[in-house]
Amino acid sequence: MSPGAYSKIEAGLTDVNYSRLLRIAAELKVPIIDLLSDHPGQETWNAKRLSFLRKQIFGNIQKLQLLNIQLLELFDEIG
């Protein structure tokens, strides 16, 4: 993209389509979400935190399922 094209985008004279947004993000080496945010970097951090929390929750669900199976086996042994 030319400097003039960037200038028009910054001035609000030109709308940005998705493919152009991808190119801008790649050129600036930032996630697209940072281009759309009022607080660049915050959304990236939030996305990483959310991903971490999802993994923890999934791990805890697996542990609970295992404990449930073990509990059922104990009930069967007790009679």
Residue frames as a rotation matrix with the C-alpha (Angstrom) as fourth column:
MET 1
0.578 0.816 0.000 0.00
0.816 -0.578 0.000 0.00
0.000 0.000 -1.000 0.00
SER 2
-0.153 -0.597 0.787 1.10
0.536 -0.719 -0.441 3.48
0.830 0.355 0.430 -0.69
PRO 3
-0.851 -0.187 -0.490 1.57
0.518 -0.443 -0.732 6.09
-0.080 -0.877 0.474 2.03
GLY 4
-0.802 0.596 0.050 -1.35
-0.540 -0.757 0.368 7.97
0.257 0.268 0.928 0.44
ALA 5
-0.088 0.774 -0.627 -3.63
-0.057 0.624 0.779 4.95
0.994 0.105 -0.011 0.91
TYR 6
-0.376 -0.114 -0.920 -2.66
0.858 0.330 -0.392 4.72
0.349 -0.937 -0.027 4.59
SER 7
-0.993 -0.049 -0.104 -3.28
0.081 -0.937 -0.339 8.43
-0.081 -0.345 0.935 4.94
LYS 8
-0.482 0.874 -0.051 -6.80
-0.555 -0.260 0.790 8.13
0.678 0.409 0.611 3.51
ILE 9
0.012 0.446 -0.895 -7.58
0.468 0.789 0.399 5.27
0.884 -0.423 -0.199 5.91
GLU 10
-0.614 -0.341 -0.712 -6.28
0.787 -0.200 -0.583 7.24
0.057 -0.919 0.391 8.89
ALA 11
-0.968 0.248 -0.041 -8.31
-0.248 -0.969 -0.011 10.28
-0.042 -0.001 0.999 7.83
GLY 12
-0.418 0.854 0.310 -11.45
0.150 0.401 -0.904 8.17
-0.896 -0.331 -0.296 7.52
LEU 13
-0.132 0.324 -0.937 -11.77
-0.856 -0.514 -0.057 8.85
-0.500 0.795 0.345 3.80
THR 14
-0.208 -0.010 -0.978 -11.42
-0.697 0.703 0.141 5.18
0.686 0.711 -0.153 2.85
ASP 15
0.662 0.438 0.609 -12.98
-0.726 0.578 0.373 2.11
-0.189 -0.689 0.700 4.44
VAL 16
-0.491 -0.869 -0.058 -10.77
-0.870 0.487 0.070 -0.90
-0.033 0.085 -0.996 5.02
ASN 17
0.591 0.637 -0.495 -11.85
-0.645 0.742 0.185 -4.34
0.484 0.210 0.849 3.86
TYR 18
0.898 -0.155 0.413 -10.73
-0.226 0.641 0.734 -7.53
-0.378 -0.752 0.540 5.56
SER 19
0.676 -0.682 0.280 -7.98
0.728 0.558 -0.397 -8.45
0.114 0.472 0.874 3.12
ARG 20
0.260 -0.582 0.770 -6.44
0.053 -0.788 -0.613 -5.00
0.964 0.200 -0.174 3.40
LEU 21
0.678 0.042 0.734 -6.70
-0.702 -0.257 0.664 -5.17
0.216 -0.966 -0.145 7.18
LEU 22
0.913 -0.368 0.179 -4.80
0.296 0.897 0.329 -8.47
-0.282 -0.247 0.927 7.06
ARG 23
0.398 -0.791 0.464 -2.05
0.692 -0.073 -0.718 -6.86
0.602 0.607 0.518 5.00
ILE 24
0.352 -0.230 0.907 -1.78
-0.415 -0.907 -0.069 -3.87
0.839 -0.352 -0.415 7.32
ALA 25
0.861 0.006 0.509 -1.57
-0.486 0.307 0.818 -6.11
-0.151 -0.952 0.267 10.38
ALA 26
0.766 -0.612 0.197 1.09
0.636 0.767 -0.090 -8.25
-0.096 0.194 0.976 8.71
GLU 27
0.298 -0.661 0.689 3.09
0.395 -0.571 -0.719 -5.19
0.869 0.486 0.091 7.69
LEU 28
0.271 -0.133 0.953 2.93
-0.692 -0.715 0.096 -3.75
0.669 -0.686 -0.286 11.21
LYS 29
-0.503 -0.444 -0.741 3.51
0.048 0.842 -0.537 -7.22
0.863 -0.306 -0.403 12.72
VAL 30
-0.806 0.366 0.465 0.54
-0.559 -0.214 -0.801 -6.90
-0.194 -0.906 0.377 15.09
PRO 31
-0.700 0.660 0.273 -2.61
0.635 0.750 -0.184 -8.99
-0.326 0.045 -0.944 15.59
ILE 32
-0.529 0.580 0.619 -5.66
0.420 -0.455 0.785 -7.66
0.737 0.676 -0.003 13.73
ILE 33
0.391 0.740 -0.548 -7.48
0.849 -0.059 0.525 -7.22
0.356 -0.670 -0.651 17.03
ASP 34
-0.203 -0.549 -0.811 -4.93
0.780 -0.591 0.205 -4.58
-0.592 -0.591 0.548 18.00
LEU 35
-0.934 -0.102 0.342 -5.85
0.317 -0.675 0.666 -2.56
0.163 0.731 0.663 14.91
LEU 36
-0.192 0.967 0.170 -9.52
0.332 -0.100 0.938 -2.63
0.924 0.236 -0.301 15.88
SER 37
0.188 0.232 -0.954 -9.03
0.952 0.194 0.235 -1.87
0.239 -0.953 -0.185 19.54
ASP 38
0.776 0.057 0.629 -9.14
-0.080 -0.979 0.187 1.33
0.626 -0.196 -0.755 21.52
HIS 39
0.594 -0.581 0.556 -6.56
-0.709 -0.051 0.703 -0.32
-0.380 -0.812 -0.443 23.80
PRO 40
0.539 -0.411 -0.735 -3.96
-0.504 0.542 -0.673 -2.08
0.675 0.733 0.085 21.60
GLY 41
-0.578 -0.795 -0.184 -2.28
-0.407 0.476 -0.779 -5.01
0.707 -0.375 -0.599 23.30
GLN 42
-0.522 0.443 0.729 -5.04
-0.788 0.074 -0.611 -5.42
-0.325 -0.893 0.311 25.89
GLU 43
0.569 0.801 -0.185 -7.18
-0.808 0.502 -0.309 -7.63
-0.155 0.325 0.933 23.66
THR 44
0.161 -0.597 -0.786 -4.17
-0.448 0.665 -0.597 -9.79
0.879 0.448 -0.160 22.79
TRP 45
-0.824 -0.450 0.343 -3.48
-0.481 0.236 -0.845 -10.24
0.299 -0.861 -0.411 26.49
ASN 46
-0.134 0.870 0.474 -7.16
-0.867 0.129 -0.482 -10.99
-0.480 -0.476 0.737 27.13
ALA 47
0.600 0.349 -0.720 -7.21
-0.722 0.624 -0.299 -13.57
0.345 0.699 0.626 24.32
LYS 48
-0.322 -0.798 -0.510 -4.13
-0.324 0.599 -0.733 -15.31
0.890 -0.071 -0.451 25.75
ARG 49
-0.799 0.079 0.596 -5.63
-0.594 0.053 -0.803 -15.27
-0.095 -0.995 0.004 29.25
LEU 50
0.247 0.969 0.025 -8.92
-0.918 0.243 -0.313 -16.63
-0.309 0.054 0.950 27.93
SER 51
0.369 -0.198 -0.908 -7.12
-0.539 0.750 -0.383 -19.43
0.757 0.631 0.170 26.11
PHE 52
-0.730 -0.683 -0.011 -5.21
-0.332 0.368 -0.869 -20.30
0.597 -0.631 -0.496 29.29
LEU 53
-0.534 0.603 0.593 -8.43
-0.748 -0.009 -0.664 -20.35
-0.394 -0.798 0.456 31.33
ARG 54
0.473 0.703 -0.531 -10.16
-0.869 0.470 -0.152 -22.57
0.143 0.534 0.833 28.75
LYS 55
-0.077 -0.604 -0.793 -7.33
-0.325 0.767 -0.553 -25.09
0.943 0.215 -0.255 29.02
GLN 56
-0.901 -0.237 0.362 -7.56
-0.400 0.136 -0.906 -25.05
0.165 -0.962 -0.217 32.80
ILE 57
-0.090 0.956 0.278 -11.32
-0.907 0.037 -0.420 -25.55
-0.412 -0.290 0.864 32.72
PHE 58
0.477 0.239 -0.846 -11.02
-0.697 0.689 -0.198 -28.39
0.536 0.684 0.495 30.21
GLY 59
-0.510 -0.750 -0.421 -8.37
-0.243 0.595 -0.766 -30.04
0.825 -0.289 -0.486 32.40
ASN 60
-0.800 0.264 0.539 -10.60
-0.565 -0.025 -0.825 -29.70
-0.204 -0.964 0.169 35.45
ILE 61
0.296 0.931 -0.214 -13.57
-0.950 0.263 -0.167 -31.20
-0.099 0.253 0.962 33.59
GLN 62
0.175 -0.308 -0.935 -11.44
-0.419 0.836 -0.354 -34.21
0.891 0.454 0.017 32.68
LYS 63
-0.860 -0.508 0.053 -10.36
-0.232 0.296 -0.926 -34.60
0.455 -0.809 -0.373 36.32
LEU 64
-0.421 0.790 0.446 -13.97
-0.824 -0.126 -0.553 -34.38
-0.380 -0.600 0.704 37.49
GLN 65
0.455 0.577 -0.678 -15.05
-0.822 0.565 -0.070 -37.01
0.343 0.589 0.732 34.97
LEU 66
-0.275 -0.649 -0.709 -12.29
-0.186 0.760 -0.623 -39.34
0.943 -0.040 -0.330 36.20
LEU 67
-0.921 -0.037 0.388 -13.28
-0.387 -0.021 -0.922 -38.75
0.042 -0.999 0.005 39.83
ASN 68
0.013 0.999 0.045 -16.91
-0.979 0.022 -0.203 -39.46
-0.204 -0.041 0.978 38.94
ILE 69
0.335 0.027 -0.942 -15.93
-0.511 0.845 -0.158 -42.79
0.791 0.534 0.297 37.37
GLN 70
-0.683 -0.664 -0.303 -13.85
-0.065 0.468 -0.881 -43.69
0.727 -0.583 -0.363 40.42
LEU 71
-0.689 0.506 0.519 -16.73
-0.696 -0.264 -0.668 -42.76
-0.201 -0.821 0.534 42.73
LEU 72
0.365 0.850 -0.381 -19.15
-0.920 0.392 -0.005 -44.94
0.145 0.353 0.924 40.77
GLU 73
0.009 -0.453 -0.891 -16.68
-0.226 0.868 -0.443 -47.83
0.974 0.205 -0.095 40.94
LEU 74
-0.915 -0.343 0.211 -16.44
-0.249 0.071 -0.966 -47.41
0.317 -0.936 -0.151 44.72
PHE 75
-0.216 0.925 0.314 -20.24
-0.940 -0.110 -0.323 -47.45
-0.264 -0.364 0.893 45.03
ASP 76
0.439 0.346 -0.829 -20.31
-0.662 0.749 -0.037 -50.67
0.608 0.565 0.557 43.02
GLU 77
-0.470 -0.710 -0.524 -17.69
-0.080 0.625 -0.776 -52.24
0.879 -0.324 -0.351 45.33
ILE 78
-0.849 0.189 0.494 -19.64
-0.525 -0.200 -0.827 -51.23
-0.057 -0.961 0.269 48.45
GLY 79
-0.857 0.511 0.066 -22.71
0.515 0.844 0.150 -52.78
0.022 0.163 -0.986 47.02
